[in-house]
Amino acid sequence: MTGFSKGNRKIEVALKWDPSPTGQPPTDLDVVAATFVSGDPYGTPAYLVHYDSRSPDGTIFLNRDSTDGKGFGWDEVMTLELDRLDSRYARVVIGVVIQQQSGPRTFADVLNPAMRVREGYTVLAEDEFGSVPRATAATIAEFVRDESGAWNFRAGVHGFDEDPATFTRVMGRAHRS
C-alpha cells in the first residue's frame, strides 16, 4: 500500500489551564480554527470557528468552552471533521488566544496551560506553551490538503503578540523560519 494515505480525518483539539488564584480575574483561553480556500491559502480566512460560532457546514465545532479553567481535565475542546470539509478548502490553522478583558496577559501569566491535538487515540502534538511565554496568542497546528485530497498535519507552536481580533486576521500568514 505504498503511496496510499487517507490522511487526517477527524481531529480533536483540547486546551486546559488552571484557574486564576483567588481574588484575581479569571483567565480565559479560546481555541480558534481558521479555514483557507485553495486560491488564497495564506490570505484572509474564509471563515473562523471560535467560542460563539461553528462552521457553516458543521464540520468544525466547539464541544466544550470554558471561561475560567475550572473544569476537570480538558477545559476547551474543538472537533474538526476534515474528511467532510468541502474540497475548496486547502488549509485549516488552529490557534489559541488569551482573552485580554482584565488586562494584558501572556502565556507566562496563565497557570499550567497545555494543549493536545489528537486523532482518535493517537496524539499528534502536545505542548505547554513554554516556547512562547511572552505571546498573547499562538498557532498550534495546521492541516494542509495535498494533491490527492488527503489532509496532512503540520505541528508547531508559533507565538503572536496580538489582540484577539487582530490575531484572527493574521494567524494564517506563513511563518518565517
Rosetta silent file (secondary structure, phi, psi, omega in degrees, C-alpha in Angstrom):
SEQUENCE: MTGFSKGNRKIEVALKWDPSPTGQPPTDLDVVAATFVSGDPYGTPAYLVHYDSRSPDGTIFLNRDSTDGKGFGWDEVMTLELDRLDSRYARVVIGVVIQQQSGPRTFADVLNPAMRVREGYTVLAEDEFGSVPRATAATIAEFVRDESGAWNFRAGVHGFDEDPATFTRVMGRAHRS
SCORE:     score description
SCORE:     0.000 S_00000001
   1 L     0.000   38.616  177.612    0.000    0.000    0.000 S_00000001
   2 L   -72.208  142.937  178.788    2.754    2.471   -0.772 S_00000001
   3 L    81.013    0.998 -179.406    1.598    5.875   -1.921 S_00000001
   4 L  -114.503  121.801  179.681   -1.874    5.448   -0.458 S_00000001
   5 L  -144.123  134.808  175.330   -2.885    7.551    2.521 S_00000001
   6 L   -82.400  -14.157 -178.999   -6.237    8.630    3.837 S_00000001
   7 E    70.243 -169.574  178.248   -4.555   11.475    5.702 S_00000001
   8 E   -78.773  141.328 -174.351   -6.003   13.023    8.818 S_00000001
   9 L  -120.801  -64.472 -178.982   -9.761   12.719    9.112 S_00000001
  10 E  -122.151  118.338 -171.028  -11.368   13.584   12.468 S_00000001
  11 E  -116.036  143.796  172.134   -9.296   15.706   14.839 S_00000001
  12 E  -118.937  128.532  175.839   -9.768   16.794   18.436 S_00000001
  13 E  -113.061  127.902 -177.144   -8.006   19.916   19.739 S_00000001
  14 E  -130.800  143.446  176.418   -8.058   20.379   23.518 S_00000001
  15 E  -123.391  149.178  169.316   -6.862   23.114   25.895 S_00000001
  16 E  -148.157  154.904  177.232   -6.513   23.174   29.643 S_00000001
  17 L  -161.236  159.312  178.359   -5.253   25.606   32.241 S_00000001
  18 L   -86.311  149.792  178.022   -5.599   26.134   35.965 S_00000001
  19 L   -62.040  156.609  175.405   -7.975   28.764   37.360 S_00000001
  20 L   -63.592  153.101  175.832   -6.611   32.128   38.439 S_00000001
  21 L   -60.693  154.870  178.780   -5.687   32.463   42.127 S_00000001
  22 L   -52.866  134.097  179.693   -8.449   33.608   44.476 S_00000001
  23 L    88.987   -9.870  178.616   -9.099   37.319   44.137 S_00000001
  24 L   -97.700  151.660  176.641   -7.616   37.516   40.627 S_00000001
  25 L   -62.676  149.544  179.806   -9.711   37.966   37.456 S_00000001
  26 L   -64.277  150.033  175.414  -10.453   34.700   35.619 S_00000001
  27 L   -98.579  131.934 -177.503   -8.165   33.553   32.825 S_00000001
  28 L  -128.791  112.733  173.321   -9.909   32.702   29.548 S_00000001
  29 E  -102.535  144.903  178.344   -8.177   30.880   26.689 S_00000001
  30 E  -130.436  137.216  172.966  -10.020   30.220   23.446 S_00000001
  31 E   -90.239  140.079 -177.213   -9.295   27.795   20.634 S_00000001
  32 E  -133.296  135.857  173.810   -9.851   29.217   17.145 S_00000001
  33 E  -115.770  133.936  176.839   -9.910   27.473   13.757 S_00000001
  34 E  -119.687  129.901  178.322   -9.393   29.406   10.519 S_00000001
  35 E  -104.201  145.781 -178.454  -10.165   27.871    7.123 S_00000001
  36 E  -131.765  137.741 -179.974   -8.493   28.961    3.896 S_00000001
  37 E   -81.573  159.690 -176.004   -9.536   28.296    0.310 S_00000001
  38 L   -61.453  -30.567  179.538   -7.174   26.815   -2.244 S_00000001
  39 L   -76.111  -12.318 -177.211   -6.925   30.092   -4.181 S_00000001
  40 L  -150.563   60.711 -172.092   -5.750   32.011   -1.083 S_00000001
  41 L   -69.406  -12.464  178.674   -4.249   29.526    1.429 S_00000001
  42 L  -123.965   16.028 -176.551   -2.265   32.216    3.337 S_00000001
  43 L   -99.513 -131.030 -179.245   -4.611   35.169    2.948 S_00000001
  44 L   -81.337  133.206  177.883   -7.879   36.060    4.598 S_00000001
  45 L   -60.098  140.468  174.938   -9.691   33.182    6.335 S_00000001
  46 L   -66.236  -40.141  172.629  -12.828   32.012    4.530 S_00000001
  47 E  -161.081  162.443  178.521  -14.391   31.655    7.971 S_00000001
  48 E  -118.236  148.615  171.874  -13.463   31.310   11.642 S_00000001
  49 E  -123.868  127.261 -179.475  -14.761   28.940   14.289 S_00000001
  50 L  -153.302 -161.562 -169.885  -14.458   30.006   17.932 S_00000001
  51 L   -56.117  -25.627 -179.740  -16.422   30.265   21.195 S_00000001
  52 L  -123.423   30.086  179.865  -19.606   31.682   19.699 S_00000001
  53 L  -150.121  172.900  172.546  -19.632   30.178   16.215 S_00000001
  54 L  -147.961  166.133 -179.760  -19.366   26.972   14.202 S_00000001
  55 L   -67.652  151.296 -178.391  -18.525   26.215   10.608 S_00000001
  56 L   -58.225  -31.523 -178.300  -21.351   26.795    8.111 S_00000001
  57 L   -98.724    1.969  177.527  -21.430   23.083    7.218 S_00000001
  58 L    78.995   11.907 -177.886  -20.997   21.773   10.795 S_00000001
  59 L   -83.969  -16.865  177.927  -17.593   20.164   10.152 S_00000001
  60 E  -131.001  123.171 -177.292  -15.765   22.247   12.790 S_00000001
  61 E  -151.684  153.690  179.068  -17.386   22.877   16.168 S_00000001
  62 E   -90.642  119.571  179.610  -16.592   23.632   19.777 S_00000001
  63 E   -83.275  -34.708 -174.958  -17.620   20.780   22.077 S_00000001
  64 E  -145.117  136.007 -179.481  -16.634   22.471   25.319 S_00000001
  65 L  -132.200  130.732  177.789  -15.925   26.098   26.222 S_00000001
  66 L  -121.140  142.029  176.745  -14.515   27.387   29.496 S_00000001
  67 L  -107.295    2.079 -176.099  -14.197   31.000   30.562 S_00000001
  68 L  -148.407   -2.659  179.287  -12.122   30.329   33.676 S_00000001
  69 L    74.879   18.121 -176.476  -10.263   26.985   33.540 S_00000001
  70 L   -92.637   16.933  178.334  -12.344   25.497   36.366 S_00000001
  71 L   -85.528  172.761  173.409  -13.218   22.284   34.560 S_00000001
  72 L   -96.745  132.401 -179.103  -11.862   18.808   35.198 S_00000001
  73 L    75.302 -132.006 -176.919   -9.402   17.628   32.584 S_00000001
  74 L   -82.273  125.239 -173.942   -9.553   19.499   29.280 S_00000001
  75 L   -82.449  -32.032 -176.610  -11.363   22.825   29.629 S_00000001
  76 E  -136.301  130.042 -176.271  -11.943   23.618   25.967 S_00000001
  77 E  -135.981  132.353  176.911  -12.365   21.056   23.153 S_00000001
  78 E  -123.800  140.232  176.788  -12.880   21.544   19.400 S_00000001
  79 E  -112.567  135.895  176.624  -13.618   18.838   16.821 S_00000001
  80 E  -121.778  118.271  176.192  -12.615   19.098   13.168 S_00000001
  81 E   -97.806   78.275 -175.177  -14.120   16.649   10.673 S_00000001
  82 H   -62.182  -34.393 -178.752  -11.590   17.271    7.923 S_00000001
  83 H   -66.008  -15.017  177.784  -12.791   14.320    5.835 S_00000001
  84 H  -103.277   -6.404 -176.898  -16.160   16.122    5.435 S_00000001
  85 L   -70.407  135.052 -177.671  -14.737   19.578    4.685 S_00000001
  86 L   -53.497  147.657 -176.052  -15.556   20.837    1.178 S_00000001
  87 L   -65.951  -15.114  178.149  -12.826   20.399   -1.458 S_00000001
  88 L   -72.309  -16.155  179.383  -12.470   24.175   -1.952 S_00000001
  89 E   -89.647  130.905 -175.462  -10.694   24.388    1.415 S_00000001
  90 E  -112.585  -14.770 -173.036   -6.953   23.750    1.282 S_00000001
  91 E  -155.243  140.598  173.794   -5.760   24.690    4.751 S_00000001
  92 E  -131.189  125.545  179.530   -7.025   24.865    8.336 S_00000001
  93 E  -111.753  134.569  179.495   -4.990   26.666   11.019 S_00000001
  94 E  -108.482  131.981  179.681   -5.659   26.154   14.722 S_00000001
  95 E  -131.815  166.278  175.541   -4.825   28.880   17.205 S_00000001
  96 E  -129.300  131.617  179.946   -5.154   29.720   20.876 S_00000001
  97 E  -125.962  140.406  175.979   -5.861   33.247   22.066 S_00000001
  98 E   -95.012  122.712  177.382   -5.819   34.642   25.601 S_00000001
  99 L   -64.897  142.049 -171.985   -8.735   36.996   26.241 S_00000001
 100 L  -113.626   15.608 -176.358   -7.457   40.399   27.361 S_00000001
 101 L   -59.035  -36.117 -175.596  -10.519   41.970   29.076 S_00000001
 102 L   -92.957   13.403  179.846   -8.934   42.005   32.540 S_00000001
 103 L   118.259  167.523 -176.897   -5.629   43.449   31.304 S_00000001
 104 L   -60.310  131.249  176.961   -2.636   42.275   29.301 S_00000001
 105 L  -138.712  141.594  175.257   -1.859   38.559   29.712 S_00000001
 106 L  -119.123  175.474  178.260    0.683   36.288   28.101 S_00000001
 107 H   -62.040  -27.902  176.132    1.156   32.526   28.311 S_00000001
 108 H   -65.465  -24.055  179.917    3.636   33.153   31.154 S_00000001
 109 H   -86.756   -9.533 -178.360    0.702   34.657   33.121 S_00000001
 110 L   -93.235  132.977 -179.339   -1.519   31.580   32.635 S_00000001
 111 L   -79.467  117.259  174.691   -1.246   28.826   35.248 S_00000001
 112 L    52.342   52.921  177.448   -0.272   25.480   33.684 S_00000001
 113 L   -72.373  145.666  177.377   -1.532   25.987   30.129 S_00000001
 114 E  -153.523  155.025  176.108   -1.456   22.931   27.885 S_00000001
 115 E  -138.244  155.374  176.804   -2.773   21.799   24.527 S_00000001
 116 E  -143.392  136.965  173.044   -3.249   18.471   22.802 S_00000001
 117 E  -120.330  126.968 -179.544   -4.066   17.613   19.195 S_00000001
 118 E  -144.494  158.618  173.233   -5.142   14.041   18.536 S_00000001
 119 E  -123.522  113.823 -172.734   -6.852   11.822   16.028 S_00000001
 120 L    61.524 -125.768  178.093   -8.748    9.053   17.765 S_00000001
 121 L   -96.710    1.214 -178.880   -6.363    7.803   20.448 S_00000001
 122 E   -89.408  118.153  177.634   -3.257    8.932   18.568 S_00000001
 123 E   -81.265  121.010  179.263   -1.712   12.093   19.995 S_00000001
 124 E   -88.829  -33.256  179.848   -0.338   14.212   17.139 S_00000001
 125 E  -160.236  145.785  171.602    1.011   17.033   19.330 S_00000001
 126 E  -139.552  145.431 -179.317    1.180   18.158   22.948 S_00000001
 127 E  -160.277  157.620  179.071    2.660   21.377   24.289 S_00000001
 128 L  -119.659   17.460  175.884    2.684   23.637   27.347 S_00000001
 129 L    63.459   19.681  179.466    3.420   26.931   25.508 S_00000001
 130 L   -66.150  -23.372 -179.620    6.910   27.109   27.060 S_00000001
 131 L   -83.846   -8.821 -178.462    8.441   28.252   23.758 S_00000001
 132 L  -132.841   51.249 -172.967    6.130   31.305   23.571 S_00000001
 133 L   -63.296  -28.682 -177.178    5.888   32.644   27.161 S_00000001
 134 L   -96.017    6.187  179.731    5.543   36.321   26.147 S_00000001
 135 L   -84.740  150.198  175.751    2.920   35.712   23.436 S_00000001
 136 L   -98.677  -10.062  178.892   -0.751   36.660   23.834 S_00000001
 137 E  -158.125  163.183  179.184   -1.831   34.125   21.196 S_00000001
 138 E  -156.066  146.368  165.859   -0.300   31.220   19.270 S_00000001
 139 E   -88.531  143.087 -174.807   -0.973   28.950   16.349 S_00000001
 140 E  -122.605  -13.399 -178.929   -0.609   25.346   17.455 S_00000001
 141 E  -166.812  156.116  169.431   -1.346   23.231   14.385 S_00000001
 142 E  -144.497  149.428  178.039   -2.211   23.358   10.733 S_00000001
 143 E  -122.246  129.330 -175.767   -3.752   20.883    8.362 S_00000001
 144 E  -124.380  133.186  178.920   -2.991   21.118    4.658 S_00000001
 145 E   -83.733  131.350  178.490   -4.756   19.242    1.866 S_00000001
 146 L   -90.810 -178.241 -176.344   -2.410   17.554   -0.623 S_00000001
 147 L   -60.194  -29.491 -179.695   -2.942   16.904   -4.338 S_00000001
 148 L   -81.313   -8.501 -178.136   -4.772   13.639   -3.623 S_00000001
 149 L    97.590   -4.828  179.741   -7.232   15.412   -1.310 S_00000001
 150 L   -78.478  144.867  178.116   -5.789   13.930    1.903 S_00000001
 151 E   -91.841  134.406 -179.686   -5.244   16.212    4.906 S_00000001
 152 E  -122.187  137.733 -176.888   -1.758   16.303    6.436 S_00000001
 153 E   -86.276  136.470  173.213   -0.844   17.580    9.888 S_00000001
 154 E  -123.969  116.439 -179.076    1.910   20.142   10.455 S_00000001
 155 E   -82.503  163.210  173.755    2.943   20.619   14.073 S_00000001
 156 E   143.152  131.848  176.167    4.402   23.760   15.564 S_00000001
 157 E  -104.040  121.788 -178.679    3.646   26.406   18.163 S_00000001
 158 E  -125.828  121.467 -175.836    4.173   29.947   16.860 S_00000001
 159 E   -83.380  152.158  177.446    3.607   32.927   19.157 S_00000001
 160 E  -134.310  149.068  174.945    1.869   36.212   18.323 S_00000001
 161 L  -114.844   68.949 -174.273    1.637   39.471   20.240 S_00000001
 162 L  -130.797  154.838  170.480   -1.809   40.467   19.010 S_00000001
 163 L   -73.672  162.393 -175.858   -5.191   41.244   20.487 S_00000001
 164 H   -54.456  -42.448 -178.028   -7.822   38.545   19.783 S_00000001
 165 H   -66.499  -43.078  179.103   -9.436   40.341   16.812 S_00000001
 166 H   -67.545  -40.473  179.477   -6.131   41.064   15.069 S_00000001
 167 H   -55.384  -43.170 -178.212   -4.857   37.543   15.742 S_00000001
 168 H   -65.602  -22.194  177.536   -7.783   36.005   13.850 S_00000001
 169 H   -83.766  -28.335 -172.832   -6.861   38.114   10.801 S_00000001
 170 H  -110.921   -5.836 -173.755   -3.120   37.281   10.804 S_00000001
 171 L   -63.583  -20.416 -178.648   -2.933   33.753   12.243 S_00000001
 172 L   -92.116   -0.220  179.370   -2.857   32.141    8.801 S_00000001
 173 L   -65.397  152.007  177.587    0.167   34.006    7.465 S_00000001
 174 L   -64.459  141.411  178.711    3.234   31.997    6.549 S_00000001
 175 L   -87.332  142.294  175.323    5.778   31.719    9.357 S_00000001
 176 L   -80.982  144.012 -179.160    9.331   32.885    8.916 S_00000001
 177 L   -73.697    0.000    0.000   11.984   30.259    9.569 S_00000001
